[in-house]
Amino acid sequence: MAEDVFKEVDAELKAERMRQTARRYAGLGIGVIAAVLVGAGAWSWHISAQKTKALNATGAYLSALRQTDHLPPAPTTGITPLSETAQAGLASLQHLVATGPHGIATLARLQEGGVQAAHGDVKAALAAWDSVQADPKADPLLRDLANLLWCQKQLDGGDPATLRSRLSLLSGKGKAWHGLATEALGILDVREGHTEQARKTFAALAVEQDIPAGVRSRAQAMTQALDPSAG
């Protein structure tokens, strides 16, 4: 179940949305820095340099996404070696984390966590996501996503109290990740034996229209599975 949820998030953030986000964040800060530059020559040089850096970083990020976009499912135990292509993509992501514009570095860090999780290095994945979640300069939506991914990866064995505390920040109505965070709380209820609470949570999700279809479908299945009159 936890792996299915992770795949749901991954699918939602693919393709055009991530590309648009990359382009939008790549140039952040140019206008602010420009305000303190003196002289037309300095201004012209700065804008040219920043645009080049932003475009190069965006291109490198999108290339790394393609290199790491089709990894096999995460192993249940141990670490699975990455292909040469995926290794190159991971190295590129790590380089962007260290040297890229802040917005691109944040996106690269999120993707780095996904790559690490996909080949079984859970510790590295959690560290990557936690660093984004704790970054006050990162976009709030991306910080919340990092928090969600951090929690989802530990649904099977993480500390329930810690997971509930962090998921509660994401599960409120109107929150961007409401459906997935609430689903994660329902999974925790099942894990801890709170069957009736879990059934209520999934039953409510099953009829919500403003959540991802995959979440709603899984919630319907879980509601039926937890129905005491079934079977």
C-alpha positions in Angstrom: 0.0 0.0 0.0 2.7 2.5 0.9 4.5 1.8 -2.4 1.3 2.4 -4.3 0.9 5.7 -2.6 4.4 6.7 -3.5 3.8 5.8 -7.1 0.6 8.0 -7.1 2.6 11.1 -6.0 5.3 10.3 -8.5 2.8 10.0 -11.4 1.1 13.3 -10.4 4.3 15.2 -10.6 5.6 14.0 -13.9 6.0 15.6 -17.3 4.6 19.0 -17.9 3.9 20.2 -14.4 7.5 19.5 -13.3 8.8 21.1 -16.4 6.7 24.3 -15.8 7.8 24.4 -12.2 11.5 24.0 -13.2 11.2 26.9 -15.7 9.4 29.1 -13.2 11.8 28.6 -10.3 15.0 28.7 -12.4 15.0 32.5 -12.7 13.9 33.5 -9.3 16.0 36.2 -7.7 17.2 37.9 -10.8 14.9 40.9 -10.4 15.8 41.3 -6.7 19.6 41.2 -7.3 19.3 43.5 -10.3 17.9 46.3 -8.0 21.3 46.7 -6.3 23.5 46.5 -9.3 25.1 49.8 -10.5 25.8 50.8 -14.0 24.4 49.6 -17.3 27.5 47.5 -18.0 27.2 45.5 -14.8 23.4 45.1 -15.3 23.8 43.8 -18.8 26.5 41.3 -17.8 24.6 40.1 -14.8 21.4 39.4 -16.7 23.2 37.6 -19.4 25.1 35.5 -16.8 22.0 34.7 -14.7 19.9 33.7 -17.7 22.6 31.4 -19.0 23.0 29.8 -15.6 19.3 29.4 -15.1 18.8 27.9 -18.6 21.8 25.5 -18.2 20.5 24.4 -14.8 17.0 23.8 -16.1 18.3 21.8 -19.0 20.5 19.7 -16.7 17.5 19.1 -14.4 15.2 18.0 -17.2 18.0 15.7 -18.6 18.4 14.2 -15.2 14.7 13.6 -14.9 14.8 11.7 -18.2 17.7 9.6 -16.9 16.0 8.7 -13.7 12.4 8.5 -14.9 11.9 4.8 -15.3 13.5 3.1 -12.4 12.2 -0.4 -11.3 10.2 -0.7 -8.1 12.1 -0.3 -4.9 13.4 -3.5 -3.4 11.8 -4.8 -0.2 15.2 -5.2 1.4 18.7 -4.2 0.5 20.0 -1.8 -2.2 19.6 -2.5 -6.0 22.5 -1.1 -8.1 21.5 1.7 -10.5 22.0 1.5 -14.2 24.8 3.6 -15.7 22.2 6.0 -17.0 20.4 6.3 -13.7 23.8 6.8 -11.9 24.6 9.6 -14.3 21.3 11.2 -13.6 21.7 10.9 -9.9 25.1 12.5 -10.1 23.7 15.3 -12.1 20.9 15.9 -9.6 23.4 16.0 -6.7 25.5 18.5 -8.6 22.5 20.7 -9.1 21.7 20.4 -5.4 25.1 21.8 -4.6 25.5 24.4 -7.4 22.2 25.2 -9.1 19.8 28.1 -8.5 17.8 27.5 -5.3 14.5 26.6 -7.0 16.2 24.1 -9.3 18.3 22.8 -6.4 15.1 22.1 -4.4 13.5 20.2 -7.3 16.7 18.2 -7.8 16.8 17.3 -4.1 13.2 16.0 -4.3 14.1 13.9 -7.3 17.3 12.7 -5.7 15.2 11.4 -2.8 13.0 9.5 -5.2 16.0 7.9 -6.9 17.6 6.9 -3.6 14.3 5.4 -2.5 13.8 3.5 -5.8 17.1 1.6 -5.5 16.7 0.9 -1.8 18.7 3.6 0.0 16.0 4.7 2.4 18.3 6.6 4.7 19.6 8.8 1.9 16.0 9.3 0.5 14.7 10.4 3.9 17.6 12.7 4.4 17.0 14.3 1.0 13.3 14.9 1.6 13.9 16.1 5.2 16.3 18.7 4.0 13.7 20.1 1.6 11.0 20.1 4.3 13.3 21.9 6.7 14.4 24.6 4.1 12.7 27.9 4.9 13.6 29.2 1.5 11.9 26.4 -0.4 8.4 26.8 -1.9 5.8 25.8 0.7 4.2 23.4 -1.7 7.5 21.6 -2.3 8.3 21.6 1.4 4.9 19.9 2.1 5.5 17.4 -0.7 8.9 16.5 0.8 7.2 16.0 4.2 4.5 13.8 2.6 7.1 11.6 0.8 9.1 11.3 4.0 6.1 10.0 5.8 4.9 7.7 3.1 8.2 6.0 2.9 7.9 5.1 6.6 4.2 4.0 6.8 5.1 0.4 7.3 7.6 0.8 10.1 8.1 4.5 11.2 7.1 5.9 14.6 3.3 6.3 14.4 3.3 9.4 16.6 5.9 11.2 14.6 4.1 10.3 11.3 0.7 11.4 12.6 2.2 14.7 13.8 3.7 15.5 10.4 0.8 14.2 8.3 -1.7 16.3 10.3 0.0 19.4 8.9 -0.9 18.2 5.4 -4.3 16.5 5.7 -6.6 19.5 6.3 -9.3 20.3 3.7 -8.0 22.6 1.1 -4.4 21.5 1.6 -2.6 20.6 -1.6 -1.8 17.1 -0.4 -5.0 16.5 1.6 -6.1 13.3 -0.1 -2.7 11.6 0.0 -2.0 12.7 3.6 -5.4 11.6 4.8 -4.9 8.2 3.0 -1.6 7.8 4.8 -3.3 8.5 8.2 -5.9 5.8 7.3 -3.1 3.4 6.6 -1.6 4.2 10.0 -4.9 3.4 11.6 -5.0 0.0 9.9 -1.4 -0.7 11.0 -2.2 0.1 14.6 -5.5 -1.8 14.6 -7.8 1.2 14.7 -10.1 -0.5 12.1 -13.3 1.5 12.7 -11.4 4.8 12.5 -9.7 3.6 9.3 -13.0 2.6 7.7 -14.5 6.0 8.4 -11.4 7.8 7.0 -11.5 5.7 3.8 -15.2 6.0 3.5 -15.0 9.8 3.6 -12.2 9.8 1.0 -14.1 7.5 -1.3 -16.8 10.1 -1.9 -14.5 13.2 -2.2 -14.4 14.6 -5.7 -11.4 17.0 -5.3 -8.7 14.4 -4.7 -6.7 12.2 -7.1 -8.7 9.5 -8.7 -6.2 6.9 -7.6 -6.7 7.9 -4.0 -10.4 7.7 -4.3 -10.3 4.3 -6.0 -8.0 2.9 -3.3 -10.2 4.4 -0.6 -13.3 2.7 -2.0 -11.4 -0.7 -2.0 -10.2 -0.2 1.5 -13.7 0.8 2.7 -15.1 -2.5 1.3 -12.2 -4.5 2.8 -12.8 -3.0 6.2 -16.6 -3.4 6.2 -17.5 -5.7 9.0 -20.5 -7.0 7.2 -18.5 -8.0 4.1 -17.5 -11.5 3.4 
